[in-house]
């Protein structure tokens, strides 16, 4: 189980290595001075909210009182 989780997390880290710079470059090309910072902020907020909600969902799935079992 640990090896599968380690492999999945490693693949996710590698995919984020390519994703983050390319999406920030895309946002910079699409948005100009007026909306650039807001667009980057909204994107980064979504990334961090996904991490927070994913961690909470993992806790709920593992909890015997709230789990998926």
mmJSON file of the N, C-alpha and C atoms, coordinates in Angstrom:
{"data_MODEL":{"atom_site":{
"group_PDB":["ATOM","ATOM","ATOM","ATOM","ATOM","ATOM","ATOM","ATOM","ATOM","ATOM","ATOM","ATOM","ATOM","ATOM","ATOM","ATOM","ATOM","ATOM","ATOM","ATOM","ATOM","ATOM","ATOM","ATOM","ATOM","ATOM","ATOM","ATOM","ATOM","ATOM","ATOM","ATOM","ATOM","ATOM","ATOM","ATOM","ATOM","ATOM","ATOM","ATOM","ATOM","ATOM","ATOM","ATOM","ATOM","ATOM","ATOM","ATOM","ATOM","ATOM","ATOM","ATOM","ATOM","ATOM","ATOM","ATOM","ATOM","ATOM","ATOM","ATOM","ATOM","ATOM","ATOM","ATOM","ATOM","ATOM","ATOM","ATOM","ATOM","ATOM","ATOM","ATOM","ATOM","ATOM","ATOM","ATOM","ATOM","ATOM","ATOM","ATOM","ATOM","ATOM","ATOM","ATOM","ATOM","ATOM","ATOM","ATOM","ATOM","ATOM","ATOM","ATOM","ATOM","ATOM","ATOM","ATOM","ATOM","ATOM","ATOM","ATOM","ATOM","ATOM","ATOM","ATOM","ATOM","ATOM","ATOM","ATOM","ATOM","ATOM","ATOM","ATOM","ATOM","ATOM","ATOM","ATOM","ATOM","ATOM","ATOM","ATOM","ATOM","ATOM","ATOM","ATOM","ATOM","ATOM","ATOM","ATOM","ATOM","ATOM","ATOM","ATOM","ATOM","ATOM","ATOM","ATOM","ATOM","ATOM","ATOM","ATOM","ATOM","ATOM","ATOM","ATOM","ATOM","ATOM","ATOM","ATOM","ATOM","ATOM","ATOM","ATOM","ATOM","ATOM","ATOM","ATOM","ATOM","ATOM","ATOM","ATOM","ATOM","ATOM","ATOM","ATOM","ATOM","ATOM","ATOM","ATOM","ATOM","ATOM","ATOM","ATOM","ATOM","ATOM","ATOM","ATOM","ATOM","ATOM","ATOM","ATOM","ATOM","ATOM","ATOM","ATOM","ATOM","ATOM","ATOM","ATOM","ATOM","ATOM","ATOM","ATOM","ATOM","ATOM","ATOM","ATOM","ATOM","ATOM","ATOM","ATOM","ATOM","ATOM","ATOM","ATOM","ATOM","ATOM","ATOM"],
"id":[1,2,3,4,5,6,7,8,9,10,11,12,13,14,15,16,17,18,19,20,21,22,23,24,25,26,27,28,29,30,31,32,33,34,35,36,37,38,39,40,41,42,43,44,45,46,47,48,49,50,51,52,53,54,55,56,57,58,59,60,61,62,63,64,65,66,67,68,69,70,71,72,73,74,75,76,77,78,79,80,81,82,83,84,85,86,87,88,89,90,91,92,93,94,95,96,97,98,99,100,101,102,103,104,105,106,107,108,109,110,111,112,113,114,115,116,117,118,119,120,121,122,123,124,125,126,127,128,129,130,131,132,133,134,135,136,137,138,139,140,141,142,143,144,145,146,147,148,149,150,151,152,153,154,155,156,157,158,159,160,161,162,163,164,165,166,167,168,169,170,171,172,173,174,175,176,177,178,179,180,181,182,183,184,185,186,187,188,189,190,191,192,193,194,195,196,197,198,199,200,201,202,203,204,205,206,207],
"type_symbol":["N","C","C","N","C","C","N","C","C","N","C","C","N","C","C","N","C","C","N","C","C","N","C","C","N","C","C","N","C","C","N","C","C","N","C","C","N","C","C","N","C","C","N","C","C","N","C","C","N","C","C","N","C","C","N","C","C","N","C","C","N","C","C","N","C","C","N","C","C","N","C","C","N","C","C","N","C","C","N","C","C","N","C","C","N","C","C","N","C","C","N","C","C","N","C","C","N","C","C","N","C","C","N","C","C","N","C","C","N","C","C","N","C","C","N","C","C","N","C","C","N","C","C","N","C","C","N","C","C","N","C","C","N","C","C","N","C","C","N","C","C","N","C","C","N","C","C","N","C","C","N","C","C","N","C","C","N","C","C","N","C","C","N","C","C","N","C","C","N","C","C","N","C","C","N","C","C","N","C","C","N","C","C","N","C","C","N","C","C","N","C","C","N","C","C","N","C","C","N","C","C","N","C","C","N","C","C"],
"label_atom_id":["N","CA","C","N","CA","C","N","CA","C","N","CA","C","N","CA","C","N","CA","C","N","CA","C","N","CA","C","N","CA","C","N","CA","C","N","CA","C","N","CA","C","N","CA","C","N","CA","C","N","CA","C","N","CA","C","N","CA","C","N","CA","C","N","CA","C","N","CA","C","N","CA","C","N","CA","C","N","CA","C","N","CA","C","N","CA","C","N","CA","C","N","CA","C","N","CA","C","N","CA","C","N","CA","C","N","CA","C","N","CA","C","N","CA","C","N","CA","C","N","CA","C","N","CA","C","N","CA","C","N","CA","C","N","CA","C","N","CA","C","N","CA","C","N","CA","C","N","CA","C","N","CA","C","N","CA","C","N","CA","C","N","CA","C","N","CA","C","N","CA","C","N","CA","C","N","CA","C","N","CA","C","N","CA","C","N","CA","C","N","CA","C","N","CA","C","N","CA","C","N","CA","C","N","CA","C","N","CA","C","N","CA","C","N","CA","C","N","CA","C","N","CA","C","N","CA","C","N","CA","C","N","CA","C","N","CA","C","N","CA","C"],
"label_alt_id":[null,null,null,null,null,null,null,null,null,null,null,null,null,null,null,null,null,null,null,null,null,null,null,null,null,null,null,null,null,null,null,null,null,null,null,null,null,null,null,null,null,null,null,null,null,null,null,null,null,null,null,null,null,null,null,null,null,null,null,null,null,null,null,null,null,null,null,null,null,null,null,null,null,null,null,null,null,null,null,null,null,null,null,null,null,null,null,null,null,null,null,null,null,null,null,null,null,null,null,null,null,null,null,null,null,null,null,null,null,null,null,null,null,null,null,null,null,null,null,null,null,null,null,null,null,null,null,null,null,null,null,null,null,null,null,null,null,null,null,null,null,null,null,null,null,null,null,null,null,null,null,null,null,null,null,null,null,null,null,null,null,null,null,null,null,null,null,null,null,null,null,null,null,null,null,null,null,null,null,null,null,null,null,null,null,null,null,null,null,null,null,null,null,null,null,null,null,null,null,null,null,null,null,null,null,null,null],
"label_comp_id":["UNK","UNK","UNK","UNK","UNK","UNK","UNK","UNK","UNK","UNK","UNK","UNK","UNK","UNK","UNK","UNK","UNK","UNK","UNK","UNK","UNK","UNK","UNK","UNK","UNK","UNK","UNK","UNK","UNK","UNK","UNK","UNK","UNK","UNK","UNK","UNK","UNK","UNK","UNK","UNK","UNK","UNK","UNK","UNK","UNK","UNK","UNK","UNK","UNK","UNK","UNK","UNK","UNK","UNK","UNK","UNK","UNK","UNK","UNK","UNK","UNK","UNK","UNK","UNK","UNK","UNK","UNK","UNK","UNK","UNK","UNK","UNK","UNK","UNK","UNK","UNK","UNK","UNK","UNK","UNK","UNK","UNK","UNK","UNK","UNK","UNK","UNK","UNK","UNK","UNK","UNK","UNK","UNK","UNK","UNK","UNK","UNK","UNK","UNK","UNK","UNK","UNK","UNK","UNK","UNK","UNK","UNK","UNK","UNK","UNK","UNK","UNK","UNK","UNK","UNK","UNK","UNK","UNK","UNK","UNK","UNK","UNK","UNK","UNK","UNK","UNK","UNK","UNK","UNK","UNK","UNK","UNK","UNK","UNK","UNK","UNK","UNK","UNK","UNK","UNK","UNK","UNK","UNK","UNK","UNK","UNK","UNK","UNK","UNK","UNK","UNK","UNK","UNK","UNK","UNK","UNK","UNK","UNK","UNK","UNK","UNK","UNK","UNK","UNK","UNK","UNK","UNK","UNK","UNK","UNK","UNK","UNK","UNK","UNK","UNK","UNK","UNK","UNK","UNK","UNK","UNK","UNK","UNK","UNK","UNK","UNK","UNK","UNK","UNK","UNK","UNK","UNK","UNK","UNK","UNK","UNK","UNK","UNK","UNK","UNK","UNK","UNK","UNK","UNK","UNK","UNK","UNK"],
"label_asym_id":["A","A","A","A","A","A","A","A","A","A","A","A","A","A","A","A","A","A","A","A","A","A","A","A","A","A","A","A","A","A","A","A","A","A","A","A","A","A","A","A","A","A","A","A","A","A","A","A","A","A","A","A","A","A","A","A","A","A","A","A","A","A","A","A","A","A","A","A","A","A","A","A","A","A","A","A","A","A","A","A","A","A","A","A","A","A","A","A","A","A","A","A","A","A","A","A","A","A","A","A","A","A","A","A","A","A","A","A","A","A","A","A","A","A","A","A","A","A","A","A","A","A","A","A","A","A","A","A","A","A","A","A","A","A","A","A","A","A","A","A","A","A","A","A","A","A","A","A","A","A","A","A","A","A","A","A","A","A","A","A","A","A","A","A","A","A","A","A","A","A","A","A","A","A","A","A","A","A","A","A","A","A","A","A","A","A","A","A","A","A","A","A","A","A","A","A","A","A","A","A","A","A","A","A","A","A","A"],
"label_entity_id":["1","1","1","1","1","1","1","1","1","1","1","1","1","1","1","1","1","1","1","1","1","1","1","1","1","1","1","1","1","1","1","1","1","1","1","1","1","1","1","1","1","1","1","1","1","1","1","1","1","1","1","1","1","1","1","1","1","1","1","1","1","1","1","1","1","1","1","1","1","1","1","1","1","1","1","1","1","1","1","1","1","1","1","1","1","1","1","1","1","1","1","1","1","1","1","1","1","1","1","1","1","1","1","1","1","1","1","1","1","1","1","1","1","1","1","1","1","1","1","1","1","1","1","1","1","1","1","1","1","1","1","1","1","1","1","1","1","1","1","1","1","1","1","1","1","1","1","1","1","1","1","1","1","1","1","1","1","1","1","1","1","1","1","1","1","1","1","1","1","1","1","1","1","1","1","1","1","1","1","1","1","1","1","1","1","1","1","1","1","1","1","1","1","1","1","1","1","1","1","1","1","1","1","1","1","1","1"],
"label_seq_id":[1,1,1,2,2,2,3,3,3,4,4,4,5,5,5,6,6,6,7,7,7,8,8,8,9,9,9,10,10,10,11,11,11,12,12,12,13,13,13,14,14,14,15,15,15,16,16,16,17,17,17,18,18,18,19,19,19,20,20,20,21,21,21,22,22,22,23,23,23,24,24,24,25,25,25,26,26,26,27,27,27,28,28,28,29,29,29,30,30,30,31,31,31,32,32,32,33,33,33,34,34,34,35,35,35,36,36,36,37,37,37,38,38,38,39,39,39,40,40,40,41,41,41,42,42,42,43,43,43,44,44,44,45,45,45,46,46,46,47,47,47,48,48,48,49,49,49,50,50,50,51,51,51,52,52,52,53,53,53,54,54,54,55,55,55,56,56,56,57,57,57,58,58,58,59,59,59,60,60,60,61,61,61,62,62,62,63,63,63,64,64,64,65,65,65,66,66,66,67,67,67,68,68,68,69,69,69],
"pdbx_PDB_ins_code":[null,null,null,null,null,null,null,null,null,null,null,null,null,null,null,null,null,null,null,null,null,null,null,null,null,null,null,null,null,null,null,null,null,null,null,null,null,null,null,null,null,null,null,null,null,null,null,null,null,null,null,null,null,null,null,null,null,null,null,null,null,null,null,null,null,null,null,null,null,null,null,null,null,null,null,null,null,null,null,null,null,null,null,null,null,null,null,null,null,null,null,null,null,null,null,null,null,null,null,null,null,null,null,null,null,null,null,null,null,null,null,null,null,null,null,null,null,null,null,null,null,null,null,null,null,null,null,null,null,null,null,null,null,null,null,null,null,null,null,null,null,null,null,null,null,null,null,null,null,null,null,null,null,null,null,null,null,null,null,null,null,null,null,null,null,null,null,null,null,null,null,null,null,null,null,null,null,null,null,null,null,null,null,null,null,null,null,null,null,null,null,null,null,null,null,null,null,null,null,null,null,null,null,null,null,null,null],
"Cartn_x":[0.822,0.0,0.865,1.921,2.775,3.457,3.923,4.613,3.693,2.432,1.474,1.194,1.05,0.827,2.043,3.225,4.448,4.566,4.251,4.312,3.285,2.066,1.024,1.403,1.935,2.333,3.522,4.424,5.569,5.118,4.201,3.674,2.915,2.2,1.489,2.47,3.548,4.563,5.224,5.498,6.104,5.136,3.862,2.887,2.723,2.758,2.668,3.9,5.05,6.265,6.089,5.373,5.124,3.89,2.92,1.654,1.786,2.361,2.366,3.047,4.274,4.877,4.114,3.588,2.884,1.568,0.833,-0.441,-0.214,0.827,1.114,1.549,2.284,2.64,1.403,0.498,-0.743,-1.581,-1.691,-2.447,-1.802,-0.469,0.228,0.0,-0.109,-0.37,-1.817,-2.73,-4.15,-4.609,-4.144,-4.557,-3.473,-3.916,-2.978,-2.925,-2.353,-2.064,-3.266,-4.434,-5.601,-6.079,-6.015,-6.592,-5.568,-4.319,-3.29,-3.167,-3.009,-2.811,-4.048,-5.213,-6.444,-6.572,-6.23,-6.32,-5.348,-4.123,-3.15,-3.629,-4.171,-4.674,-5.825,-6.74,-7.874,-7.379,-6.44,-5.906,-5.201,-4.329,-3.59,-4.528,-5.568,-6.558,-7.237,-7.556,-8.149,-7.21,-5.92,-4.944,-4.877,-4.784,-4.666,-5.965,-7.109,-8.379,-8.528,-8.051,-8.076,-7.215,-6.066,-5.209,-5.87,-6.476,-7.149,-8.334,-9.172,-10.344,-9.942,-8.873,-8.388,-7.887,-7.175,-6.717,-7.87,-8.868,-10.044,-10.83,-10.941,-11.651,-10.912,-9.585,-8.82,-9.051,-9.138,-9.436,-10.821,-11.8,-13.172,-13.247,-12.556,-12.59,-11.926,-10.929,-10.22,-10.902,-11.737,-12.406,-13.454,-13.429,-14.427,-15.862,-16.009,-17.357,-17.937,-17.072,-17.547,-17.12,-16.404,-15.745,-16.687,-16.109,-16.87,-17.248,-16.752,-17.013,-18.439],
"Cartn_y":[-1.191,0.0,1.254,1.249,2.429,2.699,1.659,1.848,2.427,2.005,2.551,4.022,4.371,5.779,6.633,6.102,6.82,7.032,6.021,6.155,7.155,7.106,8.044,9.476,9.684,11.031,11.522,10.637,11.012,11.424,10.657,11.021,12.335,12.577,13.845,15.013,14.828,15.87,16.166,15.122,15.311,16.037,15.674,16.345,17.808,18.114,19.505,20.3,19.635,20.307,20.883,20.176,20.669,21.567,21.34,22.061,23.511,23.744,25.073,26.114,25.901,26.94,27.188,26.116,26.305,27.043,26.748,27.442,28.897,29.176,30.571,31.351,30.714,31.372,31.608,30.641,30.804,31.939,32.011,33.096,34.44,34.498,35.743,36.17,35.217,35.556,35.997,35.393,35.668,36.934,37.15,38.311,39.381,40.613,41.724,42.401,43.566,44.247,44.359,44.624,44.867,43.61,42.468,41.249,40.163,40.413,39.379,38.886,39.798,39.384,38.701,39.169,38.53,37.115,36.928,35.601,34.627,35.078,34.208,33.903,34.899,34.69,33.706,33.82,32.884,31.468,31.341,30.012,29.411,30.171,29.66,29.348,30.155,29.863,28.53,28.269,26.979,25.816,26.014,24.953,24.659,25.688,25.485,24.971,25.428,24.906,23.427,23.029,21.614,20.781,21.306,20.58,20.473,21.553,21.545,20.576,20.683,19.802,18.346,18.114,16.749,16.147,16.945,16.46,16.175,17.058,16.839,15.615,15.438,14.266,12.98,13.016,11.845,11.528,12.576,12.371,11.756,12.286,11.772,10.334,10.031,8.66,7.679,8.135,7.253,7.156,8.126,8.149,7.042,6.255,5.18,5.703,6.899,7.45,8.044,8.54,9.232,8.566,7.499,6.9,6.334,5.895,5.369,3.914,3.304,1.875,1.653],
"Cartn_z":[0.0,0.0,0.0,0.808,0.881,-0.453,-1.123,-2.402,-3.467,-3.473,-4.426,-4.147,-2.875,-2.526,-2.865,-2.617,-2.943,-4.454,-5.225,-6.68,-7.191,-6.652,-7.085,-6.744,-5.549,-5.15,-5.962,-6.301,-7.132,-8.53,-9.113,-10.429,-10.389,-9.308,-9.176,-9.081,-8.334,-8.226,-9.555,-10.329,-11.648,-12.579,-12.532,-13.393,-12.992,-11.697,-11.265,-11.672,-11.785,-12.228,-13.631,-14.484,-15.833,-15.9,-15.023,-15.092,-14.629,-13.457,-12.853,-13.743,-14.227,-15.074,-16.376,-16.972,-18.24,-18.053,-16.989,-16.794,-16.395,-15.628,-15.291,-16.532,-17.441,-18.699,-19.554,-19.574,-20.337,-19.771,-18.453,-17.825,-18.162,-18.147,-18.466,-19.911,-20.825,-22.223,-22.437,-21.733,-21.963,-21.244,-20.032,-19.241,-19.289,-19.329,-19.374,-18.012,-17.941,-16.675,-15.748,-16.291,-15.436,-14.716,-15.366,-14.778,-14.495,-14.794,-14.647,-13.205,-12.274,-10.881,-10.307,-10.685,-10.204,-10.76,-12.02,-12.632,-11.977,-11.721,-11.049,-9.634,-8.951,-7.588,-7.536,-8.479,-8.523,-8.805,-9.72,-10.031,-8.825,-8.179,-7.028,-5.862,-5.687,-4.651,-4.921,-6.181,-6.54,-6.273,-6.553,-6.297,-4.801,-3.987,-2.538,-1.922,-2.415,-1.905,-2.256,-3.421,-3.784,-2.862,-2.469,-1.539,-0.168,0.278,1.59,1.578,0.562,0.494,0.281,-0.465,-0.644,0.655,1.444,2.747,3.685,3.681,4.52,4.055,2.743,2.226,2.593,2.605,3.031,4.493,5.317,6.737,6.905,6.206,6.33,5.834,4.74,4.219,5.168,5.92,6.839,8.199,8.53,9.828,9.915,10.992,11.105,11.247,11.824,12.008,10.734,9.85,8.651,7.36,7.442,6.272,5.229,4.168,3.046,3.251,4.297,4.507,4.856],
"occupancy":[1.0,1.0,1.0,1.0,1.0,1.0,1.0,1.0,1.0,1.0,1.0,1.0,1.0,1.0,1.0,1.0,1.0,1.0,1.0,1.0,1.0,1.0,1.0,1.0,1.0,1.0,1.0,1.0,1.0,1.0,1.0,1.0,1.0,1.0,1.0,1.0,1.0,1.0,1.0,1.0,1.0,1.0,1.0,1.0,1.0,1.0,1.0,1.0,1.0,1.0,1.0,1.0,1.0,1.0,1.0,1.0,1.0,1.0,1.0,1.0,1.0,1.0,1.0,1.0,1.0,1.0,1.0,1.0,1.0,1.0,1.0,1.0,1.0,1.0,1.0,1.0,1.0,1.0,1.0,1.0,1.0,1.0,1.0,1.0,1.0,1.0,1.0,1.0,1.0,1.0,1.0,1.0,1.0,1.0,1.0,1.0,1.0,1.0,1.0,1.0,1.0,1.0,1.0,1.0,1.0,1.0,1.0,1.0,1.0,1.0,1.0,1.0,1.0,1.0,1.0,1.0,1.0,1.0,1.0,1.0,1.0,1.0,1.0,1.0,1.0,1.0,1.0,1.0,1.0,1.0,1.0,1.0,1.0,1.0,1.0,1.0,1.0,1.0,1.0,1.0,1.0,1.0,1.0,1.0,1.0,1.0,1.0,1.0,1.0,1.0,1.0,1.0,1.0,1.0,1.0,1.0,1.0,1.0,1.0,1.0,1.0,1.0,1.0,1.0,1.0,1.0,1.0,1.0,1.0,1.0,1.0,1.0,1.0,1.0,1.0,1.0,1.0,1.0,1.0,1.0,1.0,1.0,1.0,1.0,1.0,1.0,1.0,1.0,1.0,1.0,1.0,1.0,1.0,1.0,1.0,1.0,1.0,1.0,1.0,1.0,1.0,1.0,1.0,1.0,1.0,1.0,1.0],
"B_iso_or_equiv":[0.0,0.0,0.0,0.0,0.0,0.0,0.0,0.0,0.0,0.0,0.0,0.0,0.0,0.0,0.0,0.0,0.0,0.0,0.0,0.0,0.0,0.0,0.0,0.0,0.0,0.0,0.0,0.0,0.0,0.0,0.0,0.0,0.0,0.0,0.0,0.0,0.0,0.0,0.0,0.0,0.0,0.0,0.0,0.0,0.0,0.0,0.0,0.0,0.0,0.0,0.0,0.0,0.0,0.0,0.0,0.0,0.0,0.0,0.0,0.0,0.0,0.0,0.0,0.0,0.0,0.0,0.0,0.0,0.0,0.0,0.0,0.0,0.0,0.0,0.0,0.0,0.0,0.0,0.0,0.0,0.0,0.0,0.0,0.0,0.0,0.0,0.0,0.0,0.0,0.0,0.0,0.0,0.0,0.0,0.0,0.0,0.0,0.0,0.0,0.0,0.0,0.0,0.0,0.0,0.0,0.0,0.0,0.0,0.0,0.0,0.0,0.0,0.0,0.0,0.0,0.0,0.0,0.0,0.0,0.0,0.0,0.0,0.0,0.0,0.0,0.0,0.0,0.0,0.0,0.0,0.0,0.0,0.0,0.0,0.0,0.0,0.0,0.0,0.0,0.0,0.0,0.0,0.0,0.0,0.0,0.0,0.0,0.0,0.0,0.0,0.0,0.0,0.0,0.0,0.0,0.0,0.0,0.0,0.0,0.0,0.0,0.0,0.0,0.0,0.0,0.0,0.0,0.0,0.0,0.0,0.0,0.0,0.0,0.0,0.0,0.0,0.0,0.0,0.0,0.0,0.0,0.0,0.0,0.0,0.0,0.0,0.0,0.0,0.0,0.0,0.0,0.0,0.0,0.0,0.0,0.0,0.0,0.0,0.0,0.0,0.0,0.0,0.0,0.0,0.0,0.0,0.0],
"pdbx_formal_charge":[null,null,null,null,null,null,null,null,null,null,null,null,null,null,null,null,null,null,null,null,null,null,null,null,null,null,null,null,null,null,null,null,null,null,null,null,null,null,null,null,null,null,null,null,null,null,null,null,null,null,null,null,null,null,null,null,null,null,null,null,null,null,null,null,null,null,null,null,null,null,null,null,null,null,null,null,null,null,null,null,null,null,null,null,null,null,null,null,null,null,null,null,null,null,null,null,null,null,null,null,null,null,null,null,null,null,null,null,null,null,null,null,null,null,null,null,null,null,null,null,null,null,null,null,null,null,null,null,null,null,null,null,null,null,null,null,null,null,null,null,null,null,null,null,null,null,null,null,null,null,null,null,null,null,null,null,null,null,null,null,null,null,null,null,null,null,null,null,null,null,null,null,null,null,null,null,null,null,null,null,null,null,null,null,null,null,null,null,null,null,null,null,null,null,null,null,null,null,null,null,null,null,null,null,null,null,null],
"auth_seq_id":[1,1,1,2,2,2,3,3,3,4,4,4,5,5,5,6,6,6,7,7,7,8,8,8,9,9,9,10,10,10,11,11,11,12,12,12,13,13,13,14,14,14,15,15,15,16,16,16,17,17,17,18,18,18,19,19,19,20,20,20,21,21,21,22,22,22,23,23,23,24,24,24,25,25,25,26,26,26,27,27,27,28,28,28,29,29,29,30,30,30,31,31,31,32,32,32,33,33,33,34,34,34,35,35,35,36,36,36,37,37,37,38,38,38,39,39,39,40,40,40,41,41,41,42,42,42,43,43,43,44,44,44,45,45,45,46,46,46,47,47,47,48,48,48,49,49,49,50,50,50,51,51,51,52,52,52,53,53,53,54,54,54,55,55,55,56,56,56,57,57,57,58,58,58,59,59,59,60,60,60,61,61,61,62,62,62,63,63,63,64,64,64,65,65,65,66,66,66,67,67,67,68,68,68,69,69,69],
"auth_comp_id":["UNK","UNK","UNK","UNK","UNK","UNK","UNK","UNK","UNK","UNK","UNK","UNK","UNK","UNK","UNK","UNK","UNK","UNK","UNK","UNK","UNK","UNK","UNK","UNK","UNK","UNK","UNK","UNK","UNK","UNK","UNK","UNK","UNK","UNK","UNK","UNK","UNK","UNK","UNK","UNK","UNK","UNK","UNK","UNK","UNK","UNK","UNK","UNK","UNK","UNK","UNK","UNK","UNK","UNK","UNK","UNK","UNK","UNK","UNK","UNK","UNK","UNK","UNK","UNK","UNK","UNK","UNK","UNK","UNK","UNK","UNK","UNK","UNK","UNK","UNK","UNK","UNK","UNK","UNK","UNK","UNK","UNK","UNK","UNK","UNK","UNK","UNK","UNK","UNK","UNK","UNK","UNK","UNK","UNK","UNK","UNK","UNK","UNK","UNK","UNK","UNK","UNK","UNK","UNK","UNK","UNK","UNK","UNK","UNK","UNK","UNK","UNK","UNK","UNK","UNK","UNK","UNK","UNK","UNK","UNK","UNK","UNK","UNK","UNK","UNK","UNK","UNK","UNK","UNK","UNK","UNK","UNK","UNK","UNK","UNK","UNK","UNK","UNK","UNK","UNK","UNK","UNK","UNK","UNK","UNK","UNK","UNK","UNK","UNK","UNK","UNK","UNK","UNK","UNK","UNK","UNK","UNK","UNK","UNK","UNK","UNK","UNK","UNK","UNK","UNK","UNK","UNK","UNK","UNK","UNK","UNK","UNK","UNK","UNK","UNK","UNK","UNK","UNK","UNK","UNK","UNK","UNK","UNK","UNK","UNK","UNK","UNK","UNK","UNK","UNK","UNK","UNK","UNK","UNK","UNK","UNK","UNK","UNK","UNK","UNK","UNK","UNK","UNK","UNK","UNK","UNK","UNK"],
"auth_asym_id":["A","A","A","A","A","A","A","A","A","A","A","A","A","A","A","A","A","A","A","A","A","A","A","A","A","A","A","A","A","A","A","A","A","A","A","A","A","A","A","A","A","A","A","A","A","A","A","A","A","A","A","A","A","A","A","A","A","A","A","A","A","A","A","A","A","A","A","A","A","A","A","A","A","A","A","A","A","A","A","A","A","A","A","A","A","A","A","A","A","A","A","A","A","A","A","A","A","A","A","A","A","A","A","A","A","A","A","A","A","A","A","A","A","A","A","A","A","A","A","A","A","A","A","A","A","A","A","A","A","A","A","A","A","A","A","A","A","A","A","A","A","A","A","A","A","A","A","A","A","A","A","A","A","A","A","A","A","A","A","A","A","A","A","A","A","A","A","A","A","A","A","A","A","A","A","A","A","A","A","A","A","A","A","A","A","A","A","A","A","A","A","A","A","A","A","A","A","A","A","A","A","A","A","A","A","A","A"],
"auth_atom_id":["N","CA","C","N","CA","C","N","CA","C","N","CA","C","N","CA","C","N","CA","C","N","CA","C","N","CA","C","N","CA","C","N","CA","C","N","CA","C","N","CA","C","N","CA","C","N","CA","C","N","CA","C","N","CA","C","N","CA","C","N","CA","C","N","CA","C","N","CA","C","N","CA","C","N","CA","C","N","CA","C","N","CA","C","N","CA","C","N","CA","C","N","CA","C","N","CA","C","N","CA","C","N","CA","C","N","CA","C","N","CA","C","N","CA","C","N","CA","C","N","CA","C","N","CA","C","N","CA","C","N","CA","C","N","CA","C","N","CA","C","N","CA","C","N","CA","C","N","CA","C","N","CA","C","N","CA","C","N","CA","C","N","CA","C","N","CA","C","N","CA","C","N","CA","C","N","CA","C","N","CA","C","N","CA","C","N","CA","C","N","CA","C","N","CA","C","N","CA","C","N","CA","C","N","CA","C","N","CA","C","N","CA","C","N","CA","C","N","CA","C","N","CA","C","N","CA","C","N","CA","C","N","CA","C","N","CA","C","N","CA","C"],
"pdbx_PDB_model_num":[1,1,1,1,1,1,1,1,1,1,1,1,1,1,1,1,1,1,1,1,1,1,1,1,1,1,1,1,1,1,1,1,1,1,1,1,1,1,1,1,1,1,1,1,1,1,1,1,1,1,1,1,1,1,1,1,1,1,1,1,1,1,1,1,1,1,1,1,1,1,1,1,1,1,1,1,1,1,1,1,1,1,1,1,1,1,1,1,1,1,1,1,1,1,1,1,1,1,1,1,1,1,1,1,1,1,1,1,1,1,1,1,1,1,1,1,1,1,1,1,1,1,1,1,1,1,1,1,1,1,1,1,1,1,1,1,1,1,1,1,1,1,1,1,1,1,1,1,1,1,1,1,1,1,1,1,1,1,1,1,1,1,1,1,1,1,1,1,1,1,1,1,1,1,1,1,1,1,1,1,1,1,1,1,1,1,1,1,1,1,1,1,1,1,1,1,1,1,1,1,1,1,1,1,1,1,1]
}}}
